[in-house]
Amino acid sequence: MTYCVAIKLNAGLVFLSDSRTNAGLDQISSFRKMMVYEKAGERFMVLLSAGNLSISQSVREILQTTQIKDEVDGEPITIWNARSMFDAARVLGAAVRHVHERDGASLKRSGVDFNVSLVFGGQIEGEGMRLFQVYSAGNFIEATSETPYFQVGESKYGKPVLDRVITPDTPLDEAAKCALVSMDSTLKSNLSVGLPLDLVLYEVDRFGSDKIVCITEDNPYYRMLHDSWGEKLRQVFDSIESPNWGGGATEVPIMVPPARCKPLKKITTPRDKLI
């Protein structure tokens, strides 16, 4: 399993991925889940992958050479000459379908599902930034202002902080901090996600980035964030009043009659009815 998150903001894009793969308790390895494609001054794209490692590696391998036909003039389109991120996402979808056509039947005979989830985003000169989530059928959806981020892999532990913090107006560095907190929460709760991490920040209209870092357990900023997040969560938790069951002085009693339903009924004898 893995965890990847990508965030689309007015100020730019944030991409973060872990590097753990798990094929059993004694088969835990590190494989990077992020690929960066850059043609300086013209296009900048990032691909995140989760799911079956052999499938995602095959997709990444053929993506650079996969072609689709231009619907206007019939010329072949690749990720390197696509005039829009939408067309580049179409190329990625075609690469996924190609791998499925090649390997899907044999995988199925072996009892292996064709399982791959991808996030693909960036900017091509002439249009704004775009972010897509690509499914195992090669189809995809695009991020919007109402849904400015995508997650793939083990997403549930890191989702709450993203929902509470991220909006299109969130500053880029703040979004990077939020993504790292999201990842740290996932690392804390799921052993199938692990260090090192790859983090990329892209500033709008730059068509390139030098804000690319591999984060290990000895990274000073990550160690500070990990320790501070756990400490602050505990402080907030301790500051919340505990339930008062004895009817003592409190402004927030818990033992009050419910307005919309009856109290839970106890079953005390075999003759009692549930309803």
Residue pairs with C-beta under 8 A, 6 or more apart in sequence:
1 20
1 22
1 50
1 153
1 154
1 190
1 192
1 193
2 17
2 18
2 19
2 20
2 21
2 33
2 49
2 50
2 152
2 153
2 154
2 192
2 193
3 17
3 18
3 50
3 151
3 152
3 153
3 154
3 155
3 158
3 183
3 186
3 190
3 193
4 15
4 16
4 17
4 18
4 33
4 34
4 48
4 49
4 50
4 119
4 151
4 152
4 153
5 14
5 15
5 16
5 17
5 149
5 150
5 151
5 155
5 158
5 162
5 179
5 182
5 183
6 13
6 14
6 15
6 16
6 46
6 48
6 119
6 121
6 131
6 143
6 149
6 150
7 13
7 14
7 15
7 148
7 149
7 162
7 166
7 170
7 175
7 178
7 179
8 121
8 129
8 130
8 131
8 143
8 148
8 149
8 168
9 148
9 166
9 168
9 169
9 170
9 171
9 172
9 175
10 168
10 169
10 204
11 170
11 171
11 172
11 203
11 204
12 129
12 172
12 201
12 202
12 203
12 204
12 206
13 46
13 121
13 122
13 123
13 129
13 131
13 200
13 201
13 202
14 172
14 175
14 176
14 179
14 199
14 200
14 201
14 202
15 34
15 46
15 48
15 119
15 121
15 198
15 199
15 200
15 202
16 176
16 179
16 180
16 182
16 183
16 197
16 198
16 199
16 200
17 32
17 33
17 34
17 48
17 197
17 198
18 33
18 153
18 183
18 186
18 187
18 193
18 194
18 195
18 196
18 197
19 30
19 31
19 32
19 33
19 194
19 195
19 196
19 197
19 198
20 28
20 29
20 30
20 192
20 193
20 194
20 195
21 28
21 29
21 30
21 31
21 53
22 28
22 191
22 192
23 29
28 194
30 194
30 196
31 53
31 57
32 198
33 48
33 49
33 50
33 56
33 198
34 46
34 47
34 48
34 49
34 198
34 200
35 46
35 47
35 49
35 60
36 44
36 45
36 46
36 200
36 209
36 212
37 43
37 44
37 45
37 46
37 47
37 64
37 79
37 80
37 122
38 44
38 45
38 207
38 208
38 209
39 80
39 207
40 207
40 208
41 125
41 207
41 208
42 124
42 125
42 207
43 80
43 122
43 123
43 124
43 125
43 207
44 122
44 123
44 202
44 206
44 207
44 208
44 209
45 79
45 85
45 88
45 120
45 121
45 122
45 123
45 124
46 120
46 121
46 122
46 200
46 202
47 60
47 63
47 92
47 118
47 119
47 120
48 118
48 119
48 120
48 152
49 56
49 59
49 60
49 116
49 117
49 118
49 152
50 56
50 116
50 117
50 118
50 152
50 153
51 115
51 116
51 117
51 136
51 152
51 153
52 112
52 113
52 114
52 115
52 116
55 99
55 103
55 114
55 115
55 116
56 116
56 118
58 99
58 102
58 103
59 92
59 95
59 96
59 99
59 116
59 118
62 95
62 98
62 99
63 79
63 91
63 92
63 95
64 78
64 79
64 80
65 78
66 78
66 79
66 91
66 92
66 94
66 95
66 98
67 76
67 77
67 78
67 91
67 94
68 76
68 77
68 87
68 90
68 91
68 94
69 75
69 76
69 77
70 76
70 77
77 87
77 90
77 91
78 91
79 88
79 91
79 92
82 88
82 90
82 91
82 124
83 124
83 126
84 124
84 126
84 127
84 130
85 120
85 121
85 122
85 123
85 124
85 127
85 129
85 130
85 132
86 130
86 142
88 120
88 122
88 124
89 120
89 130
89 132
89 134
89 140
92 118
92 120
92 132
92 134
92 138
92 140
93 134
93 138
93 139
93 140
94 138
95 138
96 116
96 118
96 134
96 136
96 137
96 138
97 137
97 138
100 114
100 136
100 137
100 138
103 114
104 114
107 113
107 114
108 114
114 136
115 136
116 136
117 133
117 134
117 135
117 136
117 152
117 153
118 133
118 134
118 152
119 131
119 132
119 133
119 134
119 150
119 152
120 131
120 132
120 133
120 134
120 140
121 129
121 130
121 131
121 132
121 143
122 129
122 130
122 202
123 129
123 130
123 202
123 204
123 205
123 207
125 207
128 204
129 202
129 204
130 142
130 143
131 142
131 143
131 150
132 140
132 141
132 142
132 143
132 150
133 140
133 141
133 143
133 150
133 152
134 140
143 149
143 150
145 168
148 166
148 167
148 168
149 162
149 166
151 158
151 159
151 162
153 193
154 186
154 190
154 192
154 193
155 186
157 185
157 186
157 188
157 189
157 190
158 181
158 182
158 183
158 185
158 186
159 182
160 185
161 178
161 181
161 182
161 185
162 178
162 179
162 182
165 174
165 175
165 178
166 175
166 178
170 178
172 201
172 203
173 201
176 199
176 201
177 225
179 199
180 197
180 199
180 215
180 222
180 225
181 225
181 229
183 193
183 197
184 222
184 225
184 226
184 229
185 229
186 193
187 193
187 194
187 195
188 230
195 215
195 216
195 217
196 214
196 215
196 216
196 217
197 214
197 215
197 222
198 212
198 213
198 214
198 215
199 212
199 213
199 214
199 215
200 209
200 211
200 212
201 209
201 211
202 209
202 211
203 209
203 211
213 219
215 221
215 222
216 222
217 223
241 250
241 252
243 254
244 250
244 252
244 253
244 254
244 255
245 254
245 255
247 253
247 255
257 263
265 272
267 274
